[in-house]
Amino acid sequence: MAENQLIIGLRRQYAKTLGFIDAGEDRLADLVHLAAVIRMFKPGEKLAAIKPIRPYRQNRVHWSRTALSILRTENGPITARALARRVLEDRGVPLVRANLQRVECSLHAVLERLEGRGVIRAEGSPKRWRVG
């Protein structure tokens, strides 16, 4: 028997809420309410079989615009790590290892994608970038 769209949506929301709880957010009350609504429409539903879905952060911060403006004002090539430090300082974000790694990794991806379209990779190792 095909499942009702309502049940599919409720199960998905339940899985997302489980994901937020696994990520450390306090959403236990939401989970209890979702479980009650699911049981109203499908009393035999096994809620323990629903696996959590990793939460997607919709309000992500994009660092590329700040990074490109820093590269434009920089005189020479700069590494992605040094650029990430400058971006974090410019944005007022705490300079902790997790933030630095996250920004550095995203900058590597952005700068490699923009290579040849205004962003130039300098010779040598580690990778250093400048705007041409």
N, CA and C atoms as a LAMMPS dump frame, in Angstrom:
ITEM: TIMESTEP
0
ITEM: NUMBER OF ATOMS
396
ITEM: BOX BOUNDS ff ff ff
-5.0000000000000000e+02 5.0000000000000000e+02
-5.0000000000000000e+02 5.0000000000000000e+02
-5.0000000000000000e+02 5.0000000000000000e+02
ITEM: ATOMS id mol type element x y z
1 1 1 N 0.838 -1.168 0
2 1 2 C 0 0 0
3 1 3 C 0.894 1.246 0
4 2 1 N 0.589 2.181 -0.88
5 2 2 C 1.363 3.418 -0.96
6 2 3 C 1.092 4.271 0.273
7 3 1 N 2.141 4.899 0.771
8 3 2 C 1.984 5.72 1.969
9 3 3 C 1.417 7.078 1.626
10 4 1 N 0.688 7.604 2.554
11 4 2 C 0.096 8.923 2.438
12 4 3 C 1.201 9.982 2.456
13 5 1 N 1.046 11.063 1.685
14 5 2 C 2.037 12.131 1.656
15 5 3 C 2.229 12.753 3.041
16 6 1 N 1.173 12.816 3.797
17 6 2 C 1.254 13.373 5.141
18 6 3 C 2.202 12.557 6.013
19 7 1 N 2.068 11.241 5.968
20 7 2 C 2.923 10.364 6.77
21 7 3 C 4.374 10.485 6.314
22 8 1 N 4.591 10.551 5.008
23 8 2 C 5.951 10.683 4.481
24 8 3 C 6.578 11.98 4.982
25 9 1 N 5.831 13.068 4.915
26 9 2 C 6.334 14.362 5.383
27 9 3 C 6.602 14.383 6.881
28 10 1 N 5.706 13.775 7.646
29 10 2 C 5.896 13.727 9.103
30 10 3 C 7.113 12.889 9.483
31 11 1 N 7.3 11.769 8.785
32 11 2 C 8.473 10.928 9.06
33 11 3 C 9.76 11.678 8.726
34 12 1 N 9.746 12.42 7.63
35 12 2 C 10.932 13.194 7.245
36 12 3 C 11.224 14.274 8.289
37 13 1 N 10.187 14.954 8.751
38 13 2 C 10.382 15.984 9.765
39 13 3 C 10.87 15.371 11.075
40 14 1 N 10.372 14.208 11.409
41 14 2 C 10.829 13.479 12.599
42 14 3 C 12.322 13.155 12.466
43 15 1 N 12.736 12.694 11.278
44 15 2 C 14.138 12.361 11.041
45 15 3 C 15.019 13.609 11.122
46 16 1 N 14.546 14.731 10.586
47 16 2 C 15.301 15.98 10.678
48 16 3 C 15.444 16.429 12.132
49 17 1 N 14.375 16.303 12.882
50 17 2 C 14.416 16.691 14.294
51 17 3 C 15.379 15.804 15.063
52 18 1 N 15.405 14.51 14.749
53 18 2 C 16.394 13.611 15.357
54 18 3 C 17.813 14.076 15.021
55 19 1 N 18.009 14.522 13.79
56 19 2 C 19.321 15.024 13.384
57 19 3 C 19.741 16.254 14.167
58 20 1 N 18.793 17.169 14.39
59 20 2 C 19.104 18.358 15.18
60 20 3 C 19.434 17.983 16.63
61 21 1 N 18.722 16.99 17.157
62 21 2 C 19.009 16.537 18.526
63 21 3 C 20.402 15.918 18.583
64 22 1 N 20.757 15.11 17.571
65 22 2 C 22.101 14.521 17.523
66 22 3 C 23.174 15.598 17.404
67 23 1 N 22.836 16.729 16.779
68 23 2 C 23.792 17.833 16.623
69 23 3 C 23.899 18.681 17.879
70 24 1 N 23.1 18.363 18.895
71 24 2 C 23.233 19.051 20.174
72 24 3 C 22.161 20.076 20.474
73 25 1 N 21.155 20.195 19.623
74 25 2 C 20.09 21.161 19.896
75 25 3 C 19.015 20.535 20.777
76 26 1 N 18.343 21.371 21.531
77 26 2 C 17.291 20.907 22.436
78 26 3 C 15.947 20.968 21.714
79 27 1 N 15.603 19.875 21.058
80 27 2 C 14.334 19.808 20.32
81 27 3 C 13.517 18.591 20.728
82 28 1 N 13.657 18.188 21.957
83 28 2 C 12.948 17.008 22.44
84 28 3 C 11.446 17.224 22.45
85 29 1 N 10.996 18.427 22.798
86 29 2 C 9.554 18.709 22.807
87 29 3 C 8.974 18.588 21.398
88 30 1 N 9.717 19.081 20.386
89 30 2 C 9.263 18.953 19.002
90 30 3 C 9.156 17.487 18.6
91 31 1 N 10.12 16.693 19.036
92 31 2 C 10.127 15.28 18.701
93 31 3 C 8.919 14.563 19.306
94 32 1 N 8.591 14.898 20.54
95 32 2 C 7.439 14.289 21.211
96 32 3 C 6.147 14.653 20.478
97 33 1 N 6.023 15.887 20.065
98 33 2 C 4.814 16.323 19.365
99 33 3 C 4.698 15.642 18.002
100 34 1 N 5.822 15.558 17.28
101 34 2 C 5.799 14.874 15.983
102 34 3 C 5.426 13.401 16.148
103 35 1 N 5.96 12.767 17.179
104 35 2 C 5.636 11.366 17.418
105 35 3 C 4.144 11.193 17.683
106 36 1 N 3.549 12.121 18.433
107 36 2 C 2.115 12.035 18.732
108 36 3 C 1.283 12.201 17.468
109 37 1 N 1.686 13.129 16.594
110 37 2 C 0.918 13.346 15.354
111 37 3 C 1.058 12.143 14.424
112 38 1 N 2.26 11.586 14.349
113 38 2 C 2.455 10.394 13.51
114 38 3 C 1.587 9.25 14.02
115 39 1 N 1.539 9.073 15.321
116 39 2 C 0.729 7.985 15.891
117 39 3 C -0.765 8.224 15.704
118 40 1 N -1.17 9.492 15.592
119 40 2 C -2.595 9.769 15.329
120 40 3 C -3.001 9.255 13.948
121 41 1 N -2.126 9.441 12.967
122 41 2 C -2.471 9.071 11.606
123 41 3 C -2.059 7.662 11.237
124 42 1 N -1.045 7.135 11.905
125 42 2 C -0.592 5.772 11.637
126 42 3 C -0.157 5.144 12.956
127 43 1 N -1.115 4.563 13.696
128 43 2 C -0.835 4.06 15.046
129 43 3 C 0.261 2.993 15.115
130 44 1 N 0.447 2.206 14.089
131 44 2 C 1.424 1.12 14.141
132 44 3 C 2.818 1.519 13.691
133 45 1 N 3.067 2.782 13.489
134 45 2 C 4.37 3.247 12.978
135 45 3 C 5.479 2.979 13.988
136 46 1 N 6.584 2.404 13.506
137 46 2 C 7.745 2.131 14.362
138 46 3 C 8.688 3.327 14.293
139 47 1 N 8.627 4.184 15.298
140 47 2 C 9.423 5.407 15.301
141 47 3 C 10.903 5.122 15.509
142 48 1 N 11.223 4.01 16.141
143 48 2 C 12.635 3.669 16.358
144 48 3 C 13.335 3.32 15.048
145 49 1 N 12.569 2.977 14.02
146 49 2 C 13.155 2.616 12.729
147 49 3 C 13.522 3.846 11.898
148 50 1 N 13.083 5.032 12.302
149 50 2 C 13.375 6.254 11.557
150 50 3 C 14.778 6.72 11.932
151 51 1 N 15.638 6.85 10.91
152 51 2 C 17.024 7.26 11.15
153 51 3 C 17.147 8.769 11.051
154 52 1 N 18.022 9.38 11.851
155 52 2 C 18.174 10.831 11.811
156 52 3 C 18.78 11.31 10.495
157 53 1 N 18.364 12.488 10.088
158 53 2 C 18.913 13.151 8.914
159 53 3 C 19.793 14.296 9.41
160 54 1 N 20.989 14.369 8.867
161 54 2 C 21.922 15.439 9.258
162 54 3 C 21.298 16.793 8.946
163 55 1 N 21.33 17.719 9.877
164 55 2 C 20.676 19.014 9.648
165 55 3 C 21.416 19.85 8.614
166 56 1 N 20.644 20.559 7.812
167 56 2 C 21.172 21.478 6.822
168 56 3 C 21.005 22.882 7.357
169 57 1 N 22.077 23.599 7.438
170 57 2 C 22.037 24.973 7.945
171 57 3 C 21.725 25.921 6.796
172 58 1 N 20.556 26.516 6.805
173 58 2 C 20.158 27.39 5.714
174 58 3 C 20.833 28.744 5.777
175 59 1 N 21.199 29.205 6.945
176 59 2 C 21.813 30.519 7.085
177 59 3 C 23.334 30.406 7.137
178 60 1 N 23.885 29.703 6.162
179 60 2 C 25.334 29.566 6.114
180 60 3 C 25.954 30.886 5.708
181 61 1 N 27.145 31.131 6.171
182 61 2 C 27.854 32.356 5.835
183 61 3 C 28.769 32.058 4.659
184 62 1 N 28.718 32.886 3.652
185 62 2 C 29.573 32.724 2.484
186 62 3 C 30.78 33.641 2.638
187 63 1 N 31.949 33.062 2.618
188 63 2 C 33.175 33.799 2.874
189 63 3 C 33.818 34.32 1.601
190 64 1 N 33.374 33.869 0.452
191 64 2 C 34.102 34.15 -0.781
192 64 3 C 34.154 35.634 -1.119
193 65 1 N 33.09 36.371 -0.899
194 65 2 C 33.088 37.799 -1.235
195 65 3 C 34.113 38.556 -0.395
196 66 1 N 34.16 38.259 0.891
197 66 2 C 35.145 38.902 1.768
198 66 3 C 36.554 38.497 1.362
199 67 1 N 36.74 37.226 1.031
200 67 2 C 38.065 36.738 0.641
201 67 3 C 38.542 37.409 -0.641
202 68 1 N 37.657 37.549 -1.611
203 68 2 C 38.055 38.19 -2.865
204 68 3 C 38.384 39.656 -2.673
205 69 1 N 37.66 40.334 -1.799
206 69 2 C 37.991 41.736 -1.548
207 69 3 C 39.343 41.853 -0.839
208 70 1 N 39.673 40.915 0.038
209 70 2 C 40.983 40.91 0.689
210 70 3 C 42.074 40.627 -0.337
211 71 1 N 41.822 39.671 -1.249
212 71 2 C 42.812 39.364 -2.286
213 71 3 C 43.056 40.571 -3.195
214 72 1 N 42.019 41.353 -3.459
215 72 2 C 42.183 42.532 -4.317
216 72 3 C 43.087 43.575 -3.674
217 73 1 N 43.018 43.69 -2.348
218 73 2 C 43.837 44.699 -1.664
219 73 3 C 45.23 44.184 -1.314
220 74 1 N 45.439 42.889 -1.389
221 74 2 C 46.729 42.287 -1.043
222 74 3 C 47.725 42.536 -2.178
223 75 1 N 48.989 42.82 -1.83
224 75 2 C 50.009 43.118 -2.83
225 75 3 C 50.542 41.871 -3.525
226 76 1 N 50.658 40.764 -2.806
227 76 2 C 51.222 39.549 -3.377
228 76 3 C 50.333 38.356 -3.123
229 77 1 N 50.796 37.171 -3.559
230 77 2 C 50.007 35.956 -3.32
231 77 3 C 49.901 35.645 -1.829
232 78 1 N 48.813 35.007 -1.44
233 78 2 C 48.552 34.693 -0.039
234 78 3 C 48.002 33.269 0.039
235 79 1 N 48.371 32.539 1.082
236 79 2 C 47.881 31.169 1.25
237 79 3 C 46.422 31.199 1.709
238 80 1 N 45.753 30.078 1.51
239 80 2 C 44.346 29.984 1.905
240 80 3 C 44.205 30.081 3.426
241 81 1 N 45.174 29.563 4.174
242 81 2 C 45.102 29.638 5.637
243 81 3 C 45.226 31.081 6.107
244 82 1 N 46.187 31.818 5.555
245 82 2 C 46.347 33.226 5.931
246 82 3 C 45.122 34.033 5.502
247 83 1 N 44.589 33.694 4.354
248 83 2 C 43.384 34.371 3.871
249 83 3 C 42.199 34.062 4.783
250 84 1 N 42.098 32.813 5.244
251 84 2 C 41.014 32.423 6.149
252 84 3 C 41.124 33.188 7.47
253 85 1 N 42.35 33.345 7.971
254 85 2 C 42.538 34.131 9.196
255 85 3 C 42.063 35.566 9.007
256 86 1 N 42.428 36.161 7.872
257 86 2 C 42.032 37.543 7.601
258 86 3 C 40.522 37.668 7.443
259 87 1 N 39.898 36.676 6.806
260 87 2 C 38.439 36.693 6.635
261 87 3 C 37.758 36.624 8
262 88 1 N 38.219 35.725 8.865
263 88 2 C 37.623 35.597 10.195
264 88 3 C 37.793 36.886 10.994
265 89 1 N 38.962 37.493 10.917
266 89 2 C 39.186 38.764 11.617
267 89 3 C 38.273 39.85 11.068
268 90 1 N 38.144 39.896 9.739
269 90 2 C 37.314 40.911 9.104
270 90 3 C 35.842 40.76 9.483
271 91 1 N 35.385 39.514 9.579
272 91 2 C 33.99 39.243 9.919
273 91 3 C 33.713 39.288 11.413
274 92 1 N 34.758 39.31 12.234
275 92 2 C 34.575 39.334 13.675
276 92 3 C 34.2 37.983 14.256
277 93 1 N 34.563 36.915 13.551
278 93 2 C 34.277 35.553 14.004
279 93 3 C 35.455 35.091 14.864
280 94 1 N 35.199 34.383 15.966
281 94 2 C 36.3 33.914 16.817
282 94 3 C 37.291 33.041 16.036
283 95 1 N 38.558 33.294 16.262
284 95 2 C 39.612 32.574 15.559
285 95 3 C 39.935 31.29 16.324
286 96 1 N 39.057 30.298 16.16
287 96 2 C 39.273 28.982 16.768
288 96 3 C 39.518 27.987 15.645
289 97 1 N 40.066 26.853 16.003
290 97 2 C 40.472 25.874 14.995
291 97 3 C 39.32 25.433 14.085
292 98 1 N 38.153 25.18 14.661
293 98 2 C 37.016 24.708 13.855
294 98 3 C 36.611 25.752 12.814
295 99 1 N 36.526 27.009 13.225
296 99 2 C 36.166 28.069 12.281
297 99 3 C 37.229 28.221 11.2
298 100 1 N 38.491 28.173 11.605
299 100 2 C 39.587 28.333 10.653
300 100 3 C 39.583 27.21 9.626
301 101 1 N 39.396 25.978 10.065
302 101 2 C 39.366 24.843 9.137
303 101 3 C 38.191 24.936 8.182
304 102 1 N 37.025 25.301 8.704
305 102 2 C 35.842 25.389 7.863
306 102 3 C 36.016 26.439 6.773
307 103 1 N 36.518 27.608 7.148
308 103 2 C 36.691 28.682 6.173
309 103 3 C 37.807 28.339 5.194
310 104 1 N 38.891 27.773 5.691
311 104 2 C 40.005 27.425 4.803
312 104 3 C 39.584 26.406 3.755
313 105 1 N 38.853 25.386 4.157
314 105 2 C 38.392 24.366 3.207
315 105 3 C 37.447 24.955 2.165
316 106 1 N 36.54 25.813 2.608
317 106 2 C 35.618 26.408 1.639
318 106 3 C 36.365 27.351 0.701
319 107 1 N 37.378 28.045 1.203
320 107 2 C 38.157 28.939 0.342
321 107 3 C 38.971 28.163 -0.679
322 108 1 N 39.511 27.003 -0.292
323 108 2 C 40.217 26.166 -1.269
324 108 3 C 39.288 25.819 -2.423
325 109 1 N 38.089 25.401 -2.097
326 109 2 C 37.14 25.02 -3.146
327 109 3 C 36.775 26.204 -4.021
328 110 1 N 36.505 27.346 -3.419
329 110 2 C 36.102 28.531 -4.184
330 110 3 C 37.243 29.022 -5.067
331 111 1 N 38.447 29.107 -4.507
332 111 2 C 39.575 29.638 -5.264
333 111 3 C 39.968 28.709 -6.406
334 112 1 N 39.899 27.403 -6.19
335 112 2 C 40.196 26.472 -7.278
336 112 3 C 39.149 26.554 -8.374
337 113 1 N 37.895 26.778 -7.991
338 113 2 C 36.838 26.919 -8.99
339 113 3 C 37.002 28.211 -9.796
340 114 1 N 37.506 29.261 -9.15
341 114 2 C 37.673 30.553 -9.819
342 114 3 C 39.033 30.712 -10.493
343 115 1 N 39.879 29.703 -10.388
344 115 2 C 41.198 29.786 -11.012
345 115 3 C 41.046 29.934 -12.525
346 116 1 N 41.719 30.914 -13.074
347 116 2 C 41.616 31.18 -14.504
348 116 3 C 40.521 32.173 -14.851
349 117 1 N 39.703 32.513 -13.891
350 117 2 C 38.634 33.507 -14.117
351 117 3 C 38.851 34.695 -13.181
352 118 1 N 40.071 35.19 -13.169
353 118 2 C 40.383 36.334 -12.337
354 118 3 C 41.234 35.987 -11.135
355 119 1 N 41.204 34.745 -10.699
356 119 2 C 42.029 34.303 -9.57
357 119 3 C 43.196 33.505 -10.142
358 120 1 N 44.403 33.854 -9.709
359 120 2 C 45.606 33.227 -10.246
360 120 3 C 46.322 32.495 -9.114
361 121 1 N 46.733 31.266 -9.412
362 121 2 C 47.488 30.471 -8.439
363 121 3 C 48.967 30.696 -8.69
364 122 1 N 49.696 31.081 -7.651
365 122 2 C 51.136 31.309 -7.762
366 122 3 C 51.863 29.972 -7.786
367 123 1 N 53.046 29.965 -8.358
368 123 2 C 53.86 28.752 -8.43
369 123 3 C 54.35 28.35 -7.052
370 124 1 N 54.628 27.083 -6.887
371 124 2 C 55.209 26.59 -5.653
372 124 3 C 54.197 25.99 -4.706
373 125 1 N 54.731 25.601 -3.569
374 125 2 C 53.906 24.971 -2.549
375 125 3 C 54.157 25.692 -1.236
376 126 1 N 53.199 25.912 -0.407
377 126 2 C 51.769 25.628 -0.518
378 126 3 C 51.098 26.538 -1.544
379 127 1 N 49.87 26.182 -1.877
380 127 2 C 49.129 26.971 -2.848
381 127 3 C 48.964 28.396 -2.328
382 128 1 N 49.292 29.34 -3.184
383 128 2 C 49.103 30.747 -2.85
384 128 3 C 48.296 31.383 -3.969
385 129 1 N 47.458 32.325 -3.6
386 129 2 C 46.499 32.883 -4.548
387 129 3 C 46.623 34.41 -4.606
388 130 1 N 46.265 34.942 -5.77
389 130 2 C 46.168 36.39 -5.947
390 130 3 C 45.121 36.655 -7.015
391 131 1 N 44.692 37.89 -7.082
392 131 2 C 43.728 38.294 -8.109
393 131 3 C 44.512 39.005 -9.206
394 132 1 N 44.237 38.595 -10.457
395 132 2 C 44.995 39.144 -11.58
396 132 3 C 44.323 40.236 -12.327
